[in-house]
Structures are given as structure tokens and as C-alpha cells.
Amino acid sequence: MIEVLCRLWDKIHPGKEEVERGCLACGMCCEAYGGYLHASPGDIERWRRLGREDLLALVSPYGWIWVDPRNGRRGDPCPFLQRGDDDKALCAIHEIKPDICREYPSLDHGRHCVRGIYIPRHPPARKSSVH
């Protein structure tokens, strides 16, 4: 049903490249949105349970993530964005990354990434990619 709604979105908003594939690992989403994300209650609980005080220290009292505790500024781009030998974007905390990153792009974005590429709900798996 969700995919049907996404297809309808595509018809209403033409001009976006529609390619059914997984994340290209370009890193543009991490660069564009890295400093403008919130932690979910599940993120906080998961990081506490895993003893990830380093991640918890980067969460502001308002829930913004990747905030420098010394000056209160948000990280931009995401501080966990890394580049592989092939210049593909990699997430240094892929296995425990925030829910908002895990779910991107959501229906809020018409399932299109920042580059305008359509990414299906269950794209082909990529080992350690940003998506």
C-alpha cells in the first residue's frame, strides 16, 4: 500500500528521477541533514543499553543529535560520515545509527532521497552503506 502511495506521489510531483534501487551511498543526506536530526526515545534507550556515552554526550536536552557539548553547536555534516576507498559514504555507527537515519527517506520525502532518487521501502541491501 505504501509503495502505491509513493507511486501516486511521483505522478503528482513529476520531474524527480525515479530509479528503484537502494542507496547509492553518495553521502549527500548525511552532509545536508547531519546537523538537523533528533534522537528517538528508542535511540536513547539503545545507546544507554550499549553503554555508548560518547553518543549520548552528543544529544542536546532538546533531543537534537550530534551537538558539540562544548559549544552547543550542531554537527554539520554528520560526524560519523566516512568515505571508503571507492569514495562511497559509510556510516561509522551503521549498526546503531539513529532511527531517523535508518528510516530515511520516509514518506515525508516521498521516498526520494536528497538527490531526488526514489528508494523503495526495502531496497537491496548494501553492507555498511549510509542507508
Secondary structure, DSSP 8 states (H G I E B T S, - for coil): -HHHHHHHHHHHSTTS-----------HHHHHHTTS-B--HHHHHHHHHTT-HHHHTTB-TTSBBSB-TTT--B-SS-TTEEE-TTS-EEETTGGG--HHHHH-S-GGGTTB-TTS-B--SS----TTB--
